[in-house]
Amino acid sequence: MDSFTTLDGLVAPLDRANVDTDAIIPKQFLKSIKRSGFGPNAFDEWRYLDHGEPGMDNSKRPLNPDFVLNQPRYQGASVLLARENFGCGSSREHAPWALLDYGFHAIIAPSFADIFFNNCFKNGILPIRLEASIVDKLFDEVAANEGYRLAVDLEKQTVTTPSGESFAFDVDAHRKYCLLNGFDDIGLTLQQVDKIKAFEGRHRIKQPWLFN
Amino acid sequence: MTAKTLYDKLWESHVVHEESDGTALIYIDRHLVHEVTSPQAFEGLKLAGRRPWRVGSILAVPDHNVPTTDRSQGIADPISRLQVETLDNNCAEFGVTEFKMNDLRQGIVHVIGPEQGATLPGMTVVCGDSHTSTHGAFAALAHGIGTSEVEHVLATQCLVAKKSKAMQVKVEGALQKGVTAKDIALAVIGKIGTAGGTGYAIEFAGSAIRALSMEGRMTLCNMAIEAGARAGMVAVDDTTIDYLKGRPYSPRAEQWENAVAYWRTLKSDDGASFDAVVELDAADIQPQVTWGTSPEMVVGVNGRVPDLAQARNEVQRGDWERAYAYMGLQANTAIEDIAIDKVFIGSCTNSRIEDLRAAASIAKGKRVAANVKLAMVVPGSGLVKAQAEKEGLDKIFKDAGFEWREPGCSMCLAMNADRLEPGERCAATSNRNFEGRQGQGGRTHLVSPEMAAAAAIAGHFVDVRNYQ
């Protein structure tokens, strides 16, 4: 996993609540057995005017000019500004894979769905929860200022606007540590092998039917 | 000793290690696997030169991509076929038990786990699928995980997690005739919203919950995730134990007695405190119908599509306007005036034998309305299908004009060939009415099996309580 330390990125706004993982990456693309290549199909049903299927040449498909991410001013965005309950629905990790492949490294919203939130950290994406009133303000500033960027600093846990206004955000110590260093959990967990084996031994004695 | 919630008990009995910030390593008892969210996890395992920690904890089944029509020629779509073959190969390579596509026991992963007794009280159960919350019906701590976590559990038998807050959803009293667990689930989501349970594990309690069958409890816990809660659960009682006795993976003989004695402790203690409590009166719950593109956009069958004036803020107004447009509906349209094109009875929410019996009781001796292009019944597993056929339910459905299919996820998410065409409107017993969920441009209304069957016969939504 790539580490995440700081990011100074162009912001793209997605002004709707409850954006679900079916919208982020529609089911037909979940048939892939790979982890990569989902970016061109991120938000597929909103982004293109035709029906997308795996294997199509996405560069030749008609874009929906009304979809916000298709606007020229948001090309190259790496910070996604969203509304409440972002990433609800299915547990598909293809959703953060698609967002990352598209180019988003940080997502700011008032709230996220639990499984999606968790999946982001496993892939080097930083999901940032900010107060709804702050998110409202950021939506206004993005709309008013073409080329609007935000600076994210994970170590300091801050989001800073071009005018220098700074907002603090919370992040779990463990997740922060993994993300700053690009560590994946498996390696860390396997440092606890003895504890797992000891637990398993006790568990087997208490509930032997779990090990039939 | 302080009174503990069921969730406290399940959590505490699985903590391997806990760090100072509350991040814990949780031991996993049962790992259910399907073809969509596992290939990259197995690949990661292999690339790292690792093997599954405890292969006996894993049960695998293909369900999302399988055809629900004749399977003798295999899967026509080469991409779907490759995904199912990849699961077959991974299971063969690592010695994982798999119920393959043509095994009688094959079915939707959240149907077959309980059906086999592979889901037991007191377990931690995970699967790369958000509807893993279903298994909480057995007083298990069960929730969906991402593919990275699937690999993590394969490699370490553990999950890195933080304890959630606890919410109690208490439903007291008796449900009206024709009102089901599905309606309770939708009514709860209507009340607290699709993010209402975010950060919580929900325990469903109260006399109306205790009166539910295991099938009903599974339907309810299945939809905890639609309320934002990763896990839903119900305490153990006689209903739980009676359901489990004699199932293939259930303990036997002396082990059974010991297990039952332990399972009886799996309930919240008197006086246990919850971080949030939501109460509903069972008698107030109407048959529910979703009108929009989120499960929280739901009203009683006698209700109407809400008016923008009822929206709580600007963001919700925007969501509703988009939902009206997507669903092809106008504010204040009576739900019973909405005509449908297709009917889907199935999914991990409502494809168990009790669901099929309930739908068949409505369809018996009737005919699907002329305006309904397709009404399909997709049993949750091969064993559910066989039981239904033994009871003659297949004949009731076929005589009424329903199609009787092979088991799988089918048109809940349309990864196989079963899907809605753009603009088609469907009464579905599944769990998500998101845009495009059942096919691009498809319009989904979530209902109970009884309500779906009644809508199929009438050609539009009707109040099943008045149904003759």
Interface residues (C-beta under 8 A of the other chain):
Chain A: D15 R16 A17 N18 D20 D22 A23 P26 K27 Q28 L30 K31 S32 I33 K34 R35 E45 H51 P54 G55 R83 E84 N85 C88 G89 S90 S91 R92 E93 P96 S111 F112 A113 D114 I115 N118 N119 K122 N123 D172 A173 H174 R175 D184 D185 I186 T189 L190 Q192 K195 I196 F199 E200 H203 K206 Q207 P208 W209 L210 F211 N212
Chain B: V16 H17 E19 S20 D21 G22 T23 L25 Y27 D29 V36 T37 P39 Q40 E43 A48 R50 W53 R54 G56 H64 N65 D77 I79 S80 L82 Q83 T86 L120 G122 M123 G128 D129 S130 T132 H143 G144 I145 G146 T147 S148 E149 E151 H152 A155 T156 Q157 C158 V160 K162 S164 T194 A195 T198 G199 I225 G228 A229 R230 Y249 P251 Q255 W256 N258 A259 Y262 S294 E296 V315 Q316 G318 D319 R322 L413 A414 M415 R432 F434 E435 G436 R437 Q440
